[in-house]
Amino acid sequence: MGARDFRNVAAPADLDACFERSREGPVALFLHDEWCPISGRAYEEMALVEGEVALVDVTAGRELTAAIEARTGVKHESPQVIVLRDARARWAASHGAITREAVGRALAAR
């Protein structure tokens, strides 16, 4: 799945599915605020990333962001990308550190 086909994470079951899929290959969770210009720039970068990108709307999914923080141990920031592999957070970045190149390297890492 290319990143232009963001997978929407809108419910706890969607989040559970992301963690399960990460056992087969890396999944990038992208926590995005559509009203934030910094998040808008990160969205443009993430649209260029190859691989699975699961989009969490932080304004609509506050319960999900809390669940992500609890399950990964990564303190919530927005925008933020957390790469899951084997149902665990393996890499995270926020704000200006979210680039197509950085996320691509994290997804490709073993």
trRosetta pair geometry for C-beta under 8 A, 3 or more apart (Angstrom, degrees):
i j d omega theta_ij theta_ji phi_ij phi_ji
1 5 5.2 -107 -173 79 97 123
1 7 7.0 46 136 -48 159 108
1 51 7.6 32 74 169 73 24
1 52 5.2 58 63 -95 114 75
2 5 5.6 90 67 13 72 97
2 50 6.3 -49 -128 -127 71 62
3 6 6.8 22 179 -74 58 69
3 28 8.0 -8 -111 56 107 135
3 46 5.9 -152 -180 158 132 65
3 47 5.7 165 118 -153 110 24
3 48 6.6 -10 67 63 141 14
3 49 4.2 103 -66 69 155 74
3 50 6.4 -102 -18 -85 101 18
3 51 6.7 24 -61 57 92 55
3 53 4.5 47 -133 3 85 133
4 47 5.8 53 -94 -164 67 81
6 30 7.3 -78 -136 49 118 132
6 46 7.7 52 -91 131 113 117
6 47 8.0 -57 -48 -100 106 69
6 53 5.4 -56 -117 98 74 100
6 54 7.2 113 -173 -135 76 18
6 55 4.0 31 171 -22 129 125
7 14 7.8 177 146 -169 98 109
7 18 7.6 158 101 -89 133 99
7 52 6.4 -1 -2 -167 130 93
7 53 6.9 162 19 88 82 46
7 54 4.5 -40 75 -107 103 70
7 55 6.8 162 70 14 44 77
8 14 7.1 -57 111 -154 62 154
8 54 7.7 92 -159 -161 0 68
8 55 5.7 -33 -105 66 50 99
9 14 4.3 171 -139 125 62 123
9 15 5.6 80 -167 -72 120 69
9 18 6.3 -13 -98 -37 129 136
9 29 7.2 -10 -1 -136 160 93
9 54 4.9 57 -38 166 118 107
9 55 6.4 180 16 77 84 42
9 56 4.7 -34 71 -83 117 80
9 61 7.2 72 108 -136 84 170
9 64 6.4 144 131 -167 105 149
10 14 5.7 78 37 5 55 156
10 57 7.5 16 -101 27 80 106
10 60 7.3 -24 -134 117 87 123
10 61 6.5 -131 -135 -82 45 123
10 64 7.7 -106 -152 -53 18 152
11 14 4.9 104 55 0 70 101
11 15 7.5 -135 100 -1 42 86
11 64 7.8 -133 -132 -79 6 119
12 15 5.5 -55 -152 37 38 113
12 16 6.3 44 150 -22 69 102
12 63 7.6 -57 -62 124 95 115
12 64 7.1 -157 -79 -98 56 81
12 67 6.5 -172 -114 -108 89 174
13 16 5.4 -48 -147 34 35 116
13 17 6.5 40 151 -23 64 102
14 17 5.6 -52 -153 33 32 114
14 18 6.8 37 148 -23 63 100
14 54 7.6 161 156 -163 101 123
15 18 5.6 -47 -153 28 37 114
15 19 6.8 34 151 -15 65 101
15 56 7.9 44 -89 -94 100 122
15 64 5.9 -179 -58 -144 135 99
15 67 6.0 78 130 108 170 133
15 68 6.9 -125 -142 -73 131 83
15 71 7.8 151 158 15 122 158
16 19 5.9 -57 -155 36 34 110
16 20 6.4 31 150 -17 67 107
17 20 5.6 -55 -147 39 34 112
17 21 6.2 34 155 -20 68 105
18 21 5.8 -54 -144 37 29 109
18 22 6.5 36 153 -29 62 104
18 27 5.1 176 -169 141 85 156
18 29 6.3 77 167 -81 153 101
18 54 4.9 -33 -107 -40 130 172
18 84 6.4 104 147 37 95 155
19 22 5.7 -50 -153 25 31 117
19 23 7.9 43 147 -28 56 90
19 27 7.9 -119 -79 51 24 145
19 71 7.1 -84 -86 164 139 146
19 84 6.3 -110 -111 -173 54 153
19 87 4.6 55 -180 -130 91 84
20 23 6.0 -42 -173 10 42 113
20 87 7.2 24 -81 -86 30 107
21 24 5.8 -59 -167 36 52 107
21 25 7.2 -38 159 53 80 75
21 27 5.4 88 94 -62 107 135
21 52 6.9 -95 135 128 138 172
22 25 7.2 -95 -139 80 36 36
22 26 6.4 21 -139 -135 81 31
22 27 4.4 -92 -79 14 90 110
22 84 3.7 -69 -107 123 155 106
22 85 5.6 -137 178 -105 101 20
22 86 6.4 -81 130 6 94 17
22 87 5.5 149 79 -66 114 42
22 88 7.8 -166 127 26 138 43
23 86 5.8 66 -112 -121 59 44
23 87 5.8 7 -63 -32 89 95
25 51 7.8 -143 143 -151 117 102
25 52 7.2 114 101 9 108 123
25 85 7.8 -52 170 -122 27 82
26 51 6.5 -5 85 -176 100 139
26 52 7.3 177 102 48 60 98
26 83 5.5 -6 -169 -174 116 102
26 84 6.7 152 -156 78 61 52
26 85 4.8 -30 -98 -82 81 95
26 90 7.4 -83 -121 43 108 137
26 106 7.6 171 -175 129 152 74
26 107 4.7 177 97 -146 144 68
27 52 4.9 -42 -120 97 71 122
27 54 5.9 21 174 -8 109 118
27 83 7.3 154 79 -156 41 55
27 84 4.6 -13 61 57 93 105
27 85 7.8 169 22 -71 66 49
28 46 7.5 -167 124 -142 139 107
28 49 6.7 -22 31 130 164 153
28 51 6.5 90 -5 105 112 114
28 52 6.6 166 25 97 76 62
28 53 4.7 -24 74 -111 111 69
28 54 6.8 173 86 23 52 71
28 81 5.5 -15 -170 -165 104 106
28 82 7.4 148 -158 75 53 39
28 83 5.3 -27 -99 -98 70 72
28 84 7.7 -172 -82 17 21 75
28 103 6.0 43 -120 -168 149 115
28 106 7.6 99 -96 94 106 117
28 107 6.2 -52 -50 -79 111 113
29 54 5.2 -28 -108 71 60 105
29 56 6.2 17 -176 -10 94 120
29 68 6.4 177 150 -136 158 135
29 81 6.9 154 78 -155 54 50
29 82 4.6 -9 55 58 107 92
29 83 7.8 -166 19 -80 72 23
29 84 6.4 61 -19 -19 104 109
30 42 7.5 173 -161 140 109 111
30 43 7.8 114 161 -104 137 62
30 46 5.1 66 -115 -138 153 159
30 53 5.4 18 -13 -176 125 101
30 54 6.8 166 20 78 76 46
30 55 5.3 -26 70 -105 104 59
30 56 6.8 174 83 22 48 75
30 79 7.2 -8 -175 -170 81 104
30 80 7.6 167 -153 87 41 48
30 81 5.3 -11 -102 -102 69 82
31 56 4.8 -25 -106 71 64 112
31 58 5.2 62 179 -62 92 112
31 65 6.1 85 -136 -110 131 103
31 68 7.1 -163 -73 73 125 166
31 76 7.1 -138 172 -150 172 86
31 77 7.7 130 80 82 135 48
31 78 5.3 -99 125 -107 107 85
31 79 6.2 166 87 -154 70 53
31 80 4.3 7 47 54 116 92
31 81 7.5 -156 19 -72 74 35
31 82 7.6 42 -15 -1 106 99
32 39 5.2 130 -155 -178 66 117
32 42 7.0 -159 -110 91 89 114
32 43 5.8 76 -136 -80 133 102
32 46 7.9 -109 -76 33 126 156
32 55 5.9 -26 17 -157 129 92
32 56 6.8 144 21 71 74 54
32 57 6.3 -41 76 -104 86 48
32 58 6.6 -176 72 -5 30 93
32 78 7.3 141 -122 -158 11 99
32 79 5.6 16 -107 -119 55 102
33 36 4.1 54 89 3 114 117
33 39 4.5 165 53 -15 75 169
33 57 7.7 100 -104 -163 39 59
33 58 4.9 -47 -73 52 84 115
33 59 5.8 98 -134 -36 80 98
33 78 4.9 76 -22 154 115 131
33 79 6.7 -131 18 -71 83 74
34 39 7.1 -98 -73 107 18 129
34 40 7.6 70 -154 -79 44 84
34 57 6.7 -12 -19 -137 105 101
34 59 6.9 -79 29 15 88 131
35 39 7.8 41 60 51 42 132
35 59 6.7 72 6 -56 114 148
36 39 3.8 73 78 11 108 112
36 40 6.7 -167 95 -15 56 81
36 78 6.8 134 15 129 162 102
36 79 6.9 -170 89 -39 134 89
37 40 5.1 -46 -147 29 38 120
37 41 6.8 41 154 -19 65 96
38 41 5.9 -49 -157 31 35 110
38 42 6.6 34 146 -15 64 105
38 79 6.3 -153 118 7 88 104
38 95 5.8 -24 170 -137 134 76
38 96 7.5 -71 -155 -56 109 68
39 42 5.4 -52 -148 39 38 114
39 43 6.3 49 149 -28 66 100
39 78 6.2 -8 -84 159 125 86
39 79 4.0 143 -114 -54 77 111
40 43 5.4 -46 -149 28 32 117
40 44 6.9 35 151 -19 61 99
41 44 5.8 -50 -157 31 35 112
41 45 6.8 34 147 -15 65 103
42 45 5.5 -53 -152 37 38 113
42 46 6.1 35 152 -18 70 108
42 79 4.0 -164 48 96 161 162
42 81 7.6 -161 -176 -37 122 105
42 95 7.4 -111 -63 -142 128 18
42 98 4.2 32 -132 90 105 143
43 46 5.7 -56 -143 40 30 109
43 47 6.4 40 154 -30 63 102
43 79 7.5 -137 -43 -111 71 152
44 47 5.8 -48 -151 24 30 117
44 48 7.4 22 152 -14 57 104
45 48 6.2 -69 -168 34 36 108
45 49 7.2 46 141 -38 67 99
45 98 5.6 146 77 131 145 86
45 99 5.3 -110 -153 -137 141 35
45 100 4.9 -141 -168 -44 80 74
45 103 7.3 127 139 7 107 130
46 49 5.3 -36 -154 6 48 121
46 53 5.6 137 177 -154 106 155
46 81 7.1 177 -95 -86 118 127
46 98 6.9 -25 -54 168 95 118
46 100 7.6 -167 -78 -90 23 69
46 103 6.8 39 -107 19 71 173
48 100 4.3 -33 90 -107 116 136
49 53 5.8 102 79 -59 123 131
49 100 5.5 -159 -71 -137 72 72
49 103 5.0 -43 -110 101 138 129
49 104 5.9 -157 -135 -67 83 80
49 107 7.2 122 -178 -11 113 148
50 104 6.6 53 37 -118 85 101
50 107 7.6 -170 84 93 70 152
51 104 7.6 155 5 -119 124 62
51 107 4.6 -174 30 -177 173 153
56 61 5.4 -108 -174 76 88 148
56 64 5.5 -153 -151 120 121 133
56 65 6.6 143 144 -74 136 77
56 68 7.0 -62 -66 -42 176 148
57 60 4.3 24 103 34 119 106
57 61 5.4 112 72 2 68 106
58 61 6.3 -76 -116 61 25 84
58 62 7.0 64 -179 -84 63 58
58 65 5.4 50 -130 -62 87 139
58 78 4.8 -58 -7 -108 170 147
59 62 7.8 -7 -160 -50 19 87
61 64 3.7 -17 167 29 112 123
61 65 6.2 121 112 -24 84 83
62 65 5.7 -49 -147 33 37 110
62 66 6.6 37 153 -17 65 103
63 66 5.7 -54 -153 37 34 112
63 67 6.3 34 149 -20 66 107
64 67 5.5 -54 -146 37 34 112
64 68 6.3 38 153 -23 67 102
65 68 5.6 -47 -146 33 34 113
65 69 6.5 36 153 -18 63 103
65 76 5.0 73 168 -127 107 141
65 78 7.7 -37 -126 -63 144 116
66 69 5.8 -53 -150 36 32 112
66 70 6.3 30 152 -17 65 108
66 76 7.4 -47 -83 -42 41 147
67 70 5.7 -55 -146 39 32 111
67 71 6.0 22 159 -13 67 111
68 71 6.1 -62 -141 43 27 103
68 72 5.8 -3 170 4 66 118
68 74 7.4 -43 141 63 90 100
68 76 7.0 101 80 -90 105 98
68 82 6.9 158 177 31 119 153
69 72 6.6 -70 -131 49 19 91
69 73 7.6 74 179 -97 53 6
69 74 6.4 -114 -123 76 58 57
69 75 6.3 35 -137 -129 112 28
69 76 4.7 -63 -69 -40 124 96
72 82 5.7 -10 -151 -172 168 152
72 84 7.6 -100 -102 -91 116 94
72 88 7.4 125 -130 -166 70 48
72 89 3.7 76 -160 -39 106 129
72 92 7.7 116 150 -70 137 132
73 89 6.5 -142 50 33 84 134
74 80 7.7 158 137 171 125 137
74 82 5.5 174 51 -106 162 128
74 89 5.2 -174 -30 -152 121 169
74 92 4.8 158 -139 -78 144 163
76 80 6.9 -146 -158 9 51 160
77 80 4.7 123 74 -69 78 122
77 94 4.0 3 96 -125 134 158
77 95 7.0 -61 147 -28 129 90
78 94 7.4 -51 -44 -147 7 112
79 94 6.3 163 91 -154 54 70
79 95 6.5 137 55 -78 79 36
79 98 6.0 -60 110 1 118 159
80 92 6.7 -3 -175 -170 101 99
80 93 7.2 171 -151 90 59 42
80 94 4.4 -23 -100 -100 78 93
80 98 7.6 -158 -129 -66 19 129
81 92 6.7 172 90 -148 55 52
81 93 5.3 1 53 55 97 85
81 94 7.5 -178 19 -81 63 46
81 98 5.3 126 -6 -117 119 108
81 103 5.6 -50 144 -104 165 115
81 106 7.8 136 123 65 121 155
82 89 5.1 -53 -172 -127 112 106
82 91 7.4 160 -156 86 44 52
82 92 4.7 -7 -105 -103 73 94
83 89 7.3 102 70 -156 49 59
83 90 5.3 -60 98 63 96 92
83 91 4.2 14 38 54 117 98
83 92 7.3 -148 17 -69 70 48
83 103 7.3 161 -65 -151 115 73
83 106 4.5 -171 -22 144 157 118
83 107 6.0 -146 -130 -78 131 61
84 87 6.6 6 -178 -122 112 19
84 88 6.7 147 -150 69 72 25
84 89 6.3 -47 -95 -91 65 46
84 90 6.9 120 -138 6 18 92
85 88 6.6 -35 70 61 59 76
85 90 4.5 6 26 -19 108 144
86 90 7.9 84 36 -55 90 120
89 92 6.1 4 -178 -49 121 110
90 106 7.3 152 101 -174 98 95
90 109 7.4 -169 140 88 128 118
91 106 3.9 -144 90 -146 162 124
91 109 7.1 102 -42 45 140 140
93 97 3.9 -131 -168 112 111 112
93 98 5.2 158 111 -74 113 65
93 102 6.0 53 -42 131 169 137
93 103 7.3 -118 38 -74 133 79
93 106 7.7 -145 -11 -38 116 154
94 97 6.2 45 55 45 37 109
94 98 6.8 -14 -154 -37 15 105
95 98 6.8 164 79 3 18 99
97 102 6.3 -114 167 122 72 174
98 102 7.0 -135 -139 68 24 126
98 103 6.6 30 -156 -48 69 115
99 102 4.5 87 54 9 88 102
99 103 6.8 -168 80 -2 43 87
100 103 6.3 -65 -146 43 23 104
100 104 6.0 27 156 -23 63 114
101 104 5.7 -58 -145 37 26 114
101 105 6.4 26 158 -19 63 104
102 105 5.9 -54 -151 34 29 109
102 106 6.5 27 152 -17 63 107
103 106 5.6 -55 -148 38 35 112
103 107 6.2 33 154 -19 67 106
104 107 5.8 -56 -146 37 30 109
104 108 6.2 21 157 -14 64 112
105 108 5.8 -64 -145 43 29 107
105 109 6.3 45 154 -41 65 100
106 109 5.7 -40 -147 12 31 118
